[in-house]
Amino acid sequence: MKRAGHRVGGETEAPQTPQTSKKQKTSFYGSVFGECPSMDWGSLPHHVILRVFQFLTLVDRARASSVCRRWNEVFHIPDLWRRFEFELSQPATSYLKSTHPDLIQQIIKRHADHLQYVSFKVDSSTESAEAACDILSQLVNCSIKTLGLISTAKPSFMNVSKAHFASALTVVFVNSKSLSSIKIDDTPLDDPSLKVLVANNSDTLKLLKMSSCPHVSPAGILCVADQCHGLKELALNYYILSDELLLALSSEKHVDLEHLRIDVVSENPGQVEFHTIKKQSWDALVKHSPKVNIVMYFFLYEEEFDVFFREETPVTHLYFGRAVSKAMLGRIGMNCPRLIELVVCANGLQPLDEELIQIAERCKNLTAMGLGECEVTCRGFLEFVKMCGGRLTQLSIMEEVLIPDSDYSLDRLHLEVSKHLGRMWFPDMMPTW
């Protein structure tokens, strides 16, 4: 019997010790991850360096470009600049606004014609929003497809002069010629700017989000509806919504609208009178676009709800950010047969058993429900779940909403609800919507 380490010919082969194996392993991983001092970072493939750059902020990306010539070459590859978010904020130490303005100019000079998916994220300062407008004004060689203006805290863009903002947007609208998606909520967008957008991008525009733009009139959005025949998604304030607009979106020359989001907002109770949309206008839209999702966000006071849902309304998603009355929820159960999702953040101290049961009976498409500061008895809630059954794919109910009764404790309720949903369910400790 041969001893370990001896070969047939009598030559001895030194066994590989754990220390040798460990040394080789360290050397291998060191060559990949930089543990070896002799690592040549410039030898990494272009696609690896490009992937690294895509995860870096602009300031770190610029610093990384000085590692070596190869990294600097990758820094200027067009693919790296197709999608970019400019972050503009104060105070003076903010990188883009105050620390390195020359770098912004370098990017605009060398890569404006590469930018396709661009967003600007600004804080609440007017200076940041004005800086964003200055950058927009310089994108004269751009071919942007997606533009987003995002305020992390209001009202930054609204503090910019309308003339300055409109001038900056005009540069992008005129030069791009292929805009398909625009998100410009809470901005001083106006009707003349929309006309410029339509004149240059009517064949490509598919998504337009422009909620809380007080300088836009119904006539301005009608111009978009009449000319942008490929429009798929539209978000606006209720004050712009009109029978004429719905009929324009329902004309034969329009392709099917997929999403219509409507924000119904009131800051001063009693000072805003909300108009009524005719049932015939809603019906025309649904007939033309039978799969359209109509999403409504309500931020009203209870006394302002009077004009809504008195007739059948084809809304599919409803969100109530403030308290809503039992009577209003009763109307929803009667007049919203297309309802898919309902979120009620607050109601009061009156149980909503009857209203929820009516919603379950009439809203056969309901698949998602969220209840916050409301009340419903365990018995009433279980009846609602029984009627909806397994189609409730999302059920977010705060634990304090449920009132135990003589038939059901909370422990027993979650078992019964789980049985009817076909999956384990528990009430939430915090809202998930």
Order of alpha helices (4+ residues) and beta strands (2+ residues): alpha-alpha-alpha-alpha-beta-alpha-beta-alpha-beta-alpha-beta-alpha-beta-alpha-beta-alpha-beta-alpha-beta-beta-alpha-beta-alpha-beta-beta-alpha-beta-beta-alpha
